[in-house]
């Protein structure tokens, strides 16, 4: 059993995904041969970000995929309209999200006006002739929305640091207040706001990773995000070869050739509620479930620090790690049991052979 200690939760997700890719290429396996297990659904968000960036197909069990979440669809529609003012479907999704007192009758008239004058809905919304077919109050609302999009389009395309501007745009649009006002519970509000933060981080990460200067501009980054969205939709429609993401509870009764069990820290596994209620034994059984899902290979990860409430929190390794047979553990960076037995040239050759085979498929 391999154990990997990571700096933080971002590092954990990145190392798991890169390790998975390397193992697949070295051994010629399928994506579906791998499962990433975790105690809580919140741990999946950052994994999804890494998997999407590496264009790895995945299946999320017992949860909703990232781009399918309403708040992500809304935010992506704002960004789609920024880079493509003729995206009428994006316009229709956000014109009343949050509410702007623009009813279906007004939108129908706007659509007819746009069609007759060969305009996009956004262009029609800012057209002064609209007052001839729509009441003044509604035309004022539409014109203000068109100006809002136009102003932020200029700001975003001219600035080298677009993420703070996107954040400002969503605040000024009233969307963050809209989330807070319409969330059914404080927990739902936090989840939705956390998802939005993950999207901001994904955009920044794509900018940071871009090697070409042209790929660092916000238009290119948003187009990549839209492409990732389309790819995810396509993957959902097809029953293809995918990495499995699921909670420990959802994994009961299933087995996978290779398993990554993440988040082996106190207050995550075992969960803080179980520690407080002194019901750790149930968490121990859950840990056993995770270990026994793996047929051939098991990798356990833990983070030294983890984000909690916007702050980095120092974490303590899970007590369950001490309960495992230490002779059966290979701590990455501590022991190198096999390093001396592997010829680097043979390892590289094996890697290339599997890479060629993958490309030929």
C-alpha positions in Angstrom: 0.0 0.0 0.0 1.5 3.3 -1.1 1.0 6.4 1.2 1.6 9.9 -0.2 1.8 12.9 2.0 0.8 16.1 0.1 1.4 19.8 1.0 -2.3 20.7 0.7 -5.6 19.7 -1.0 -4.6 21.2 -4.3 -1.3 19.3 -4.3 -3.2 16.1 -3.3 -5.6 16.4 -6.3 -2.8 17.2 -8.7 -0.6 14.3 -7.5 -3.4 11.8 -7.6 -4.4 12.7 -11.1 -0.8 12.7 -12.4 0.0 9.5 -10.7 -3.1 7.9 -12.2 -2.2 9.1 -15.7 1.4 7.8 -15.3 0.2 4.4 -14.1 -2.3 4.1 -16.9 0.4 4.8 -19.6 3.0 2.6 -18.0 0.6 -0.4 -17.7 -1.8 0.1 -20.6 -4.9 0.1 -18.4 -8.3 1.6 -19.0 -9.7 4.7 -17.2 -12.5 2.6 -15.7 -9.9 0.5 -13.9 -9.3 3.4 -11.5 -11.4 4.7 -8.6 -10.9 7.7 -6.4 -12.7 7.3 -3.0 -13.3 10.0 -0.4 -15.3 10.5 2.8 -17.4 13.5 1.7 -18.7 14.8 -1.7 -17.0 18.2 -1.0 -13.6 16.5 -1.7 -14.7 15.8 -5.3 -14.8 19.4 -6.5 -11.0 19.9 -6.6 -10.5 16.4 -8.2 -13.0 17.3 -10.9 -11.1 20.5 -11.7 -7.8 18.5 -12.1 -9.4 15.8 -14.2 -11.1 18.3 -16.5 -7.9 20.2 -17.0 -6.1 17.0 -18.0 -9.1 16.1 -20.2 -9.6 12.8 -18.4 -13.1 11.3 -18.6 -14.7 10.6 -15.2 -17.9 9.4 -13.7 -19.2 11.0 -10.5 -21.4 8.6 -8.5 -23.8 9.9 -5.9 -23.3 13.5 -6.9 -23.8 16.0 -9.7 -21.1 16.7 -12.2 -19.4 20.1 -12.0 -20.8 21.8 -15.1 -24.3 20.4 -14.5 -24.6 22.5 -11.3 -27.0 25.5 -11.8 -24.6 28.1 -10.4 -21.8 26.9 -12.8 -24.2 27.0 -15.8 -25.3 30.5 -14.8 -21.7 31.8 -14.4 -20.6 30.1 -17.6 -23.5 31.7 -19.5 -22.2 35.2 -18.4 -18.8 34.3 -19.6 -20.1 32.8 -22.9 -21.9 36.0 -23.6 -18.8 38.0 -22.9 -16.8 36.1 -25.6 -19.7 35.6 -28.0 -22.4 38.4 -28.0 -24.5 36.3 -30.4 -24.9 33.4 -28.0 -28.7 33.7 -27.6 -29.1 30.7 -25.3 -26.6 32.2 -22.8 -28.5 35.5 -23.0 -31.8 33.8 -22.2 -30.4 31.9 -19.3 -29.0 34.9 -17.5 -31.3 37.8 -18.5 -33.5 37.0 -15.5 -30.8 35.4 -13.3 -31.0 37.3 -11.0 -34.5 38.7 -11.6 -34.6 41.9 -13.7 -38.4 42.2 -14.1 -38.3 41.2 -17.8 -41.3 39.0 -18.4 -41.9 36.3 -21.1 -44.1 38.7 -23.2 -41.2 41.2 -23.3 -38.7 38.5 -24.3 -41.0 37.3 -27.0 -41.2 40.8 -28.5 -37.5 41.1 -28.1 -37.0 37.9 -30.0 -39.3 39.0 -32.9 -37.5 42.4 -33.1 -34.1 40.6 -33.2 -35.3 38.2 -35.9 -36.8 41.0 -38.1 -33.6 43.1 -37.8 -31.1 40.2 -38.1 -29.7 40.9 -34.6 -28.6 38.8 -31.7 -30.8 39.1 -28.6 -28.0 41.1 -26.8 -27.6 43.5 -29.7 -31.4 43.9 -29.9 -31.5 44.6 -26.1 -29.3 47.6 -26.7 -31.0 48.9 -29.8 -32.7 52.3 -29.4 -35.5 51.3 -31.9 -36.7 48.8 -29.3 -38.8 51.5 -27.7 -41.2 51.3 -30.6 -42.3 47.7 -29.7 -41.6 47.4 -26.0 -42.7 49.6 -23.1 -40.1 52.1 -21.8 -39.5 50.4 -18.4 -38.6 47.1 -20.0 -36.4 48.7 -22.7 -34.5 50.5 -19.9 -33.9 47.2 -18.1 -32.7 45.6 -21.3 -30.5 48.5 -22.3 -28.9 48.5 -18.8 -28.2 44.8 -19.1 -26.6 45.2 -22.6 -24.5 48.1 -21.2 -23.4 46.0 -18.2 -22.2 43.1 -20.5 -20.5 45.6 -22.9 -18.6 47.4 -20.1 -17.4 44.2 -18.5 -16.4 42.8 -21.9 -14.1 45.7 -22.5 -12.7 45.5 -18.9 -12.0 41.7 -19.2 -10.4 41.8 -22.6 -8.1 44.7 -21.7 -6.9 43.4 -18.3 -4.1 40.9 -17.6 -5.8 39.8 -14.3 -9.3 38.8 -15.4 -10.4 36.7 -12.4 -10.9 39.7 -10.0 -12.9 41.4 -12.7 -15.1 38.3 -13.2 -15.6 38.2 -9.4 -16.6 41.9 -9.5 -19.0 41.3 -12.4 -20.9 38.6 -10.6 -21.2 40.8 -7.5 -22.4 43.8 -9.5 -24.8 41.6 -11.4 -26.4 40.8 -8.0 -25.7 37.1 -8.6 -23.9 36.4 -5.3 -26.7 38.1 -3.3 -29.2 36.0 -5.4 -27.4 32.8 -4.3 -27.5 33.8 -0.7 -31.2 34.8 -0.8 -32.4 31.7 -2.6 -30.4 29.0 -0.9 -32.6 26.6 1.0 -30.1 26.2 3.8 -26.8 27.7 5.0 -25.1 24.5 3.9 -26.5 24.8 0.4 -25.4 28.4 0.2 -21.9 27.5 1.2 -21.8 24.6 -1.4 -22.9 26.9 -4.2 -20.4 29.7 -3.3 -17.6 27.1 -2.9 -18.4 25.8 -6.4 -18.2 29.3 -7.8 -14.8 29.7 -6.1 -13.7 26.5 -7.7 -14.6 27.9 -11.1 -12.6 31.0 -10.4 -9.7 28.9 -9.4 -10.0 26.8 -12.6 -9.9 29.9 -14.8 -6.8 31.2 -13.0 -5.2 27.8 -13.2 -5.7 27.6 -17.0 -4.2 31.1 -17.3 -1.2 30.1 -15.1 -0.6 26.8 -17.1 -0.8 28.4 -20.5 2.6 28.4 -22.2 1.7 30.6 -25.1 0.9 34.3 -24.4 -2.1 34.1 -26.7 -3.6 31.3 -24.5 -3.4 33.5 -21.4 -6.0 35.9 -22.6 -9.5 35.5 -21.0 -11.2 34.9 -24.4 -9.0 31.8 -25.0 -9.5 30.6 -21.4 -13.3 30.9 -21.5 -13.4 29.1 -24.9 -11.4 26.2 -23.2 -13.9 26.2 -20.3 -16.8 26.0 -22.8 -15.1 23.2 -24.6 -14.6 21.3 -21.3 -18.3 21.8 -20.6 -19.2 20.4 -24.1 -16.9 17.4 -23.6 -18.4 16.7 -20.2 -21.9 16.8 -21.7 -20.8 14.4 -24.4 -19.2 12.1 -21.9 -22.4 12.0 -19.9 -24.4 11.0 -23.0 -22.0 8.2 -23.8 -21.2 5.2 -21.6 -17.5 5.4 -22.2 -14.3 4.5 -20.4 -14.1 6.8 -17.3 -12.3 7.1 -14.0 -14.7 6.5 -11.1 -15.2 9.1 -8.4 -17.3 8.1 -5.4 -17.8 8.4 -1.7 -16.8 5.5 0.6 -20.4 4.9 1.4 -21.3 4.7 -2.3 -18.4 2.3 -3.0 -19.8 -0.5 -0.8 -20.2 -3.7 -2.8 -18.0 -2.5 -5.7 -14.4 -3.4 -6.6 -11.8 -1.8 -8.8 -8.3 -2.9 -9.9 -6.7 0.3 -8.6 -8.0 2.6 -5.9 -6.9 6.0 -4.6 -8.2 6.6 -1.1 -7.8 10.4 -0.3 -8.1 12.6 2.7 -6.7 10.3 5.5 -6.7 13.0 8.1 -8.4 13.5 11.5 -11.8 15.1 11.2 -12.2 13.9 7.6 -11.6 10.1 8.1 -12.5 9.6 10.9 -15.1 12.4 10.4 -15.2 15.1 13.1 -18.8 14.3 14.0 -17.9 10.7 14.7 -15.0 11.8 16.9 -17.3 14.2 18.8 -19.9 11.5 19.2 -17.4 8.8 20.0 -18.6 6.6 17.2 -15.2 6.2 15.5 -15.7 2.4 15.1 -18.2 3.1 12.3 -15.5 5.2 10.6 -13.0 2.4 11.0 -15.4 0.1 9.2 -15.7 2.7 6.5 -11.9 2.8 6.2 -12.0 -1.0 5.8 -14.5 -0.7 3.1 -12.2 1.7 1.2 -9.2 -0.6 1.5 -11.0 -3.7 0.4 -12.3 -2.0 -2.8 -8.9 -2.4 -4.4 -8.1 -5.6 -6.2 -4.5 -4.9 -7.3 -3.2 -1.6 -6.1 -4.1 0.9 -3.3 -2.7 4.4 -2.9 -3.6 6.4 0.2 -3.1 10.2 0.4 -3.2 12.8 3.1 -2.7 16.6 3.1 -0.6 18.5 5.6 -2.9 21.5 5.1 -6.5 21.9 3.8 -8.7 24.8 2.9 -11.5 25.4 5.4 -13.7 28.5 5.3 -11.2 30.3 3.0 -8.3 29.7 5.3 -5.6 27.0 5.3 -5.9 24.7 8.2 -3.1 22.5 9.6 -4.2 18.8 9.4 -3.3 15.8 11.6 -2.8 12.4 9.9 -5.6 9.9 10.5 -5.3 7.5 13.4 -6.2 4.8 11.0 -2.8 5.1 9.3 -1.1 4.0 12.5 -3.4 1.0 12.7 -2.3 -0.4 9.3 0.5 -3.0 9.1 3.6 -0.7 8.7 5.6 -3.4 6.9 3.0 -3.3 4.2 3.2 0.4 3.7 5.4 2.2 1.2 5.6 5.9 2.3 6.5 7.9 -0.8 9.7 9.8 -0.2 10.5 7.7 3.0 11.1 4.3 1.5 12.3 3.4 -2.0 11.9 -0.4 -1.9 11.9 -1.0 -5.6 14.0 1.9 -6.9 17.2 0.0 -7.1 15.6 -2.9 -9.0 14.2 -0.8 -11.8 16.3 0.1 -14.9 15.4 3.7 -15.8 15.9 3.0 -19.5 13.6 0.0 -19.5 11.0 2.0 -17.5 11.2 4.8 -20.1 10.9 2.4 -23.0 7.9 0.7 -21.4 6.3 4.1 -20.9 6.8 5.0 -24.5 5.4 1.7 -25.8 2.2 2.1 -23.9 1.9 5.8 -25.0 2.3 4.7 -28.7 -0.4 2.0 -28.1 -2.7 4.6 -26.6 -2.2 6.9 -29.6 -2.9 4.2 -32.1 -6.3 3.5 -30.5 
